[in-house]
Amino acid sequence: DYDAAAGAWQPTIVELAAPRAALCFEWAPNAERFAVGLASRDVAICYYRPEVRCWVAMKVYGKAKASVVSVAWHATSSFLATGSPDGRCMVYDVSQDNMLPQTRKPWGEPQVAEQSGCWVNAVAFSPTGRFLAFLPHDSTIRVKDLSRGHLAAVEVVRWRGLPFLRGAFLSDAAFVACGFDGCPVLLRSVGGRWSVIGRVDAGPQPQRAPRNDFDTNRSRFEGTDAAGGGSGAAGDSGATPNPITTCAA
């Protein structure tokens, strides 16, 4: 917290009451709470208690069968999306009105449940909260239009490169994803359909010898590009030589 009198930031204790490690963190849009994904397969929703001068956690014991590695808040600060290695993307009701002073239903109950079949690296809501996106480890971006209800079909957009690690909505019609390819990729919604526009890359693409996709992707994981050199320098293609592990908009 910022101490105006002292003109400095002061540390404040957070009581997670977690038996295992904290893996991810995100503030609610209203800045009154924050969420922490835990290796104990649950999520801590933390709020400040002035009488003890401490941040205190209330747990959302969801249906995850693995650690919670990604969290994202809805624009209303009432819903929280989670992603786990068990392949599930979940959305829980975490509204403040149903949380304090005592929890009451439907707080902590799942409102949306989607199965991707592989590790979910990241989850994100659009600025208005209409769209939910999650990024599995199969090089896809999956988008759900929540305005059509919790049973609405998920649109799957495939990418021919390596898997994405993080993503962020620029608007309700634009999304950027980044990961092992070392360069952000832009997606747009046109006519109600999401599609890949291309890499966010201003540099010229180097000429490379043709090879099949499997050999190319395997060599990039091993740190060697298809032509036998490095995995792509920033100077020749706009990409970094390493994976991009985070992005924000």
VEXDREN-2710 file (C-alpha; in Angstrom, 1 decimal):
% VEXDREN-2710
k/r/px/py/pz
1/ASP/0.0/0.0/0.0
2/TYR/1.1/3.6/-0.6
3/ASP/1.7/5.6/2.5
4/ALA/1.1/9.2/1.5
5/ALA/2.5/10.6/4.8
6/ALA/5.7/8.8/4.4
7/GLY/5.7/9.2/0.6
8/ALA/6.6/5.5/0.1
9/TRP/5.2/2.1/-0.6
10/GLN/4.8/-0.1/2.4
11/PRO/4.5/-4.0/2.3
12/THR/1.3/-5.6/3.6
13/ILE/0.9/-9.2/4.7
14/VAL/-1.2/-11.5/2.6
15/GLU/-2.5/-14.6/4.4
16/LEU/-3.1/-17.2/1.6
17/ALA/-3.4/-20.2/3.9
18/ALA/-2.2/-22.2/1.0
19/PRO/-0.4/-25.6/1.5
20/ARG/1.3/-25.3/-1.9
21/ALA/2.9/-22.7/-4.2
22/ALA/1.2/-19.7/-5.7
23/LEU/1.4/-19.9/-9.5
24/CYS/-0.4/-16.9/-11.0
25/PHE/-1.9/-13.6/-9.8
26/GLU/-4.3/-10.9/-11.1
27/TRP/-6.0/-7.9/-9.6
28/ALA/-9.8/-7.5/-10.0
29/PRO/-10.7/-4.5/-12.3
30/ASN/-12.2/-2.6/-9.4
31/ALA/-8.9/-3.0/-7.5
32/GLU/-10.7/-4.2/-4.3
33/ARG/-9.6/-7.9/-4.5
34/PHE/-7.1/-10.1/-6.3
35/ALA/-7.0/-13.7/-7.3
36/VAL/-4.1/-16.2/-6.8
37/GLY/-4.0/-19.5/-8.7
38/LEU/-2.5/-22.3/-6.5
39/ALA/-0.7/-25.6/-7.0
40/SER/-3.2/-27.0/-4.5
41/ARG/-5.8/-27.0/-7.3
42/ASP/-7.8/-24.1/-6.0
43/VAL/-7.9/-20.3/-6.2
44/ALA/-7.5/-17.8/-3.4
45/ILE/-9.7/-14.6/-3.6
46/CYS/-8.1/-12.1/-1.4
47/TYR/-9.6/-9.0/0.2
48/TYR/-8.4/-6.5/2.7
49/ARG/-9.4/-6.6/6.3
50/PRO/-8.5/-3.2/7.9
51/GLU/-9.1/-4.4/11.5
52/VAL/-6.1/-6.8/11.1
53/ARG/-4.3/-4.8/8.5
54/CYS/-3.9/-7.8/6.3
55/TRP/-5.1/-9.3/3.0
56/VAL/-7.2/-12.5/3.8
57/ALA/-8.0/-15.3/1.3
58/MET/-11.2/-17.1/0.7
59/LYS/-10.8/-20.2/-1.4
60/VAL/-12.7/-21.3/-4.5
61/TYR/-12.5/-25.1/-4.4
62/GLY/-13.2/-25.8/-8.0
63/LYS/-13.3/-28.9/-10.1
64/ALA/-9.7/-28.7/-11.3
65/LYS/-7.7/-31.9/-11.2
66/ALA/-4.4/-30.0/-11.5
67/SER/-2.8/-26.8/-10.5
68/VAL/-4.4/-23.5/-11.5
69/VAL/-1.8/-21.9/-13.8
70/SER/-3.8/-19.0/-15.2
71/VAL/-6.6/-16.6/-13.9
72/ALA/-8.5/-13.7/-15.5
73/TRP/-11.2/-11.4/-14.1
74/HIS/-14.4/-10.5/-15.9
75/ALA/-14.9/-6.7/-16.4
76/THR/-17.6/-6.6/-13.7
77/SER/-15.2/-8.1/-11.1
78/SER/-17.9/-10.7/-10.4
79/PHE/-16.5/-13.7/-12.4
80/LEU/-13.2/-15.4/-12.6
81/ALA/-11.8/-17.6/-15.3
82/THR/-9.2/-20.3/-14.6
83/GLY/-7.0/-22.5/-16.7
84/SER/-5.3/-25.7/-15.7
85/PRO/-3.1/-28.5/-17.0
86/ASP/-6.0/-30.9/-16.8
87/GLY/-7.3/-29.2/-20.0
88/ARG/-10.2/-27.3/-18.3
89/CYS/-11.2/-23.7/-18.6
90/MET/-13.6/-22.8/-15.9
91/VAL/-15.5/-19.6/-15.0
92/TYR/-16.7/-19.1/-11.3
93/ASP/-19.0/-16.7/-9.7
94/VAL/-16.9/-14.7/-7.3
95/SER/-19.1/-11.6/-6.9
96/GLN/-18.3/-9.5/-3.9
97/ASP/-22.0/-9.2/-2.9
98/ASN/-22.1/-13.0/-2.5
99/MET/-18.7/-13.2/-0.8
100/LEU/-19.0/-10.8/2.1
101/PRO/-19.7/-10.8/5.0
102/GLN/-20.5/-14.5/4.5
103/THR/-20.5/-16.5/1.3
104/ARG/-23.8/-17.5/-0.2
105/LYS/-24.7/-19.2/-3.4
106/PRO/-23.8/-19.0/-6.2
107/TRP/-20.4/-17.8/-4.9
108/GLY/-17.7/-20.2/-5.9
109/GLU/-19.9/-22.2/-8.2
110/PRO/-18.8/-22.9/-11.8
111/GLN/-20.8/-20.9/-14.4
112/VAL/-18.9/-22.1/-17.5
113/ALA/-16.9/-25.3/-18.0
114/GLU/-14.9/-26.2/-21.1
115/GLN/-12.6/-29.0/-21.9
116/SER/-9.8/-28.6/-24.4
117/GLY/-8.1/-32.0/-24.1
118/CYS/-4.7/-30.6/-23.3
119/TRP/-2.9/-28.1/-21.0
120/VAL/-4.5/-24.7/-20.8
121/ASN/-1.8/-22.1/-20.8
122/ALA/-3.8/-18.9/-20.5
123/VAL/-7.3/-17.5/-20.2
124/ALA/-8.6/-14.0/-21.0
125/PHE/-11.9/-12.0/-21.1
126/SER/-12.6/-9.3/-23.6
127/PRO/-12.9/-5.7/-22.3
128/THR/-16.7/-5.8/-22.2
129/GLY/-16.7/-9.4/-20.9
130/ARG/-18.6/-10.7/-23.9
131/PHE/-15.9/-13.1/-25.0
132/LEU/-13.9/-15.7/-23.1
133/ALA/-10.6/-17.0/-24.7
134/PHE/-8.4/-19.8/-23.6
135/LEU/-5.1/-21.0/-25.1
136/PRO/-4.5/-24.8/-24.9
137/HIS/-1.1/-26.4/-25.7
138/ASP/-2.3/-27.6/-29.1
139/SER/-1.6/-24.4/-31.0
140/THR/-5.2/-23.2/-31.0
141/ILE/-7.0/-20.2/-29.7
142/ARG/-10.5/-21.0/-28.4
143/VAL/-13.1/-18.3/-28.1
144/LYS/-16.6/-18.5/-26.5
145/ASP/-19.3/-15.8/-27.0
146/LEU/-20.8/-15.6/-23.5
147/SER/-23.6/-13.4/-24.8
148/ARG/-25.1/-16.6/-26.3
149/GLY/-25.2/-18.4/-22.9
150/HIS/-23.0/-20.8/-21.1
151/LEU/-23.8/-23.6/-23.5
152/ALA/-22.7/-21.7/-26.6
153/ALA/-20.3/-23.5/-28.8
154/VAL/-16.6/-22.7/-28.6
155/GLU/-14.9/-21.4/-31.8
156/VAL/-11.5/-23.0/-32.4
157/VAL/-8.9/-21.1/-34.4
158/ARG/-5.9/-23.1/-35.4
159/TRP/-2.3/-21.8/-35.7
160/ARG/0.3/-23.6/-37.7
161/GLY/3.1/-22.6/-35.5
162/LEU/4.1/-23.4/-31.9
163/PRO/1.7/-23.2/-28.9
164/PHE/0.8/-19.9/-27.3
165/LEU/1.6/-19.1/-23.7
166/ARG/-0.4/-15.8/-23.2
167/GLY/-3.0/-13.7/-24.9
168/ALA/-4.9/-10.5/-24.5
169/PHE/-7.9/-8.9/-26.1
170/LEU/-7.3/-5.5/-27.7
171/SER/-11.1/-5.0/-28.1
172/ASP/-14.1/-7.3/-28.6
173/ALA/-13.0/-7.8/-32.2
174/ALA/-9.2/-8.1/-31.8
175/PHE/-7.0/-10.5/-29.9
176/VAL/-3.2/-10.9/-29.7
177/ALA/-1.5/-14.1/-28.6
178/CYS/2.2/-14.9/-28.1
179/GLY/4.3/-17.9/-27.1
180/PHE/7.0/-20.2/-28.3
181/ASP/7.2/-18.7/-31.8
182/GLY/8.7/-15.5/-30.2
183/CYS/6.4/-13.1/-32.1
184/PRO/2.9/-11.9/-31.3
185/VAL/0.1/-13.1/-33.5
186/LEU/-3.1/-11.0/-34.3
187/LEU/-6.6/-12.4/-34.6
188/ARG/-9.7/-10.5/-35.6
189/SER/-13.4/-11.2/-35.5
190/VAL/-15.1/-10.4/-38.9
191/GLY/-18.7/-11.3/-39.5
192/GLY/-18.9/-13.1/-36.2
193/ARG/-16.0/-15.4/-37.1
194/TRP/-12.5/-15.3/-35.6
195/SER/-9.5/-15.8/-37.8
196/VAL/-5.7/-15.3/-37.8
197/ILE/-4.6/-12.1/-39.5
198/GLY/-0.9/-12.8/-39.1
199/ARG/2.3/-12.2/-37.1
200/VAL/2.8/-8.7/-35.6
201/ASP/6.1/-8.4/-37.5
202/ALA/7.4/-5.4/-39.4
203/GLY/10.6/-7.0/-40.6
204/PRO/11.1/-8.9/-43.9
205/GLN/10.7/-12.7/-43.7
206/PRO/13.9/-14.6/-44.4
207/GLN/14.0/-17.2/-47.1
208/ARG/14.2/-20.7/-45.7
209/ALA/14.6/-24.1/-47.3
210/PRO/11.2/-26.0/-47.4
211/ARG/10.8/-28.6/-44.7
212/ASN/7.7/-30.4/-43.3
213/ASP/5.9/-28.8/-40.4
214/PHE/6.9/-31.4/-37.9
215/ASP/10.7/-31.0/-38.5
216/THR/10.4/-27.3/-38.5
217/ASN/8.5/-27.1/-35.2
218/ARG/10.8/-29.7/-33.5
219/SER/13.9/-27.8/-34.6
220/ARG/12.5/-24.6/-33.2
221/PHE/11.8/-26.3/-29.8
222/GLU/15.5/-27.5/-29.9
223/GLY/16.7/-24.0/-30.5
224/THR/17.6/-24.4/-34.2
225/ASP/15.7/-23.0/-37.2
226/ALA/14.8/-24.9/-40.3
227/ALA/17.8/-23.5/-42.2
228/GLY/20.2/-24.7/-39.6
229/GLY/20.9/-21.5/-37.9
230/GLY/19.4/-19.8/-34.8
231/SER/15.7/-20.0/-33.9
232/GLY/15.1/-16.6/-35.5
233/ALA/16.9/-13.4/-34.5
234/ALA/15.0/-10.2/-33.8
235/GLY/16.8/-8.4/-36.5
236/ASP/15.8/-10.5/-39.4
237/SER/12.1/-11.3/-38.6
238/GLY/11.0/-9.2/-35.7
239/ALA/10.7/-12.3/-33.5
240/THR/12.7/-12.8/-30.3
241/PRO/15.0/-15.8/-30.1
242/ASN/13.1/-16.9/-27.0
243/PRO/9.4/-17.6/-26.2
244/ILE/7.3/-14.7/-25.1
245/THR/5.9/-15.6/-21.7
246/THR/3.6/-12.6/-21.0
247/CYS/1.6/-9.8/-22.7
248/ALA/-0.9/-7.2/-21.7
249/ALA/-3.2/-4.7/-23.4
END
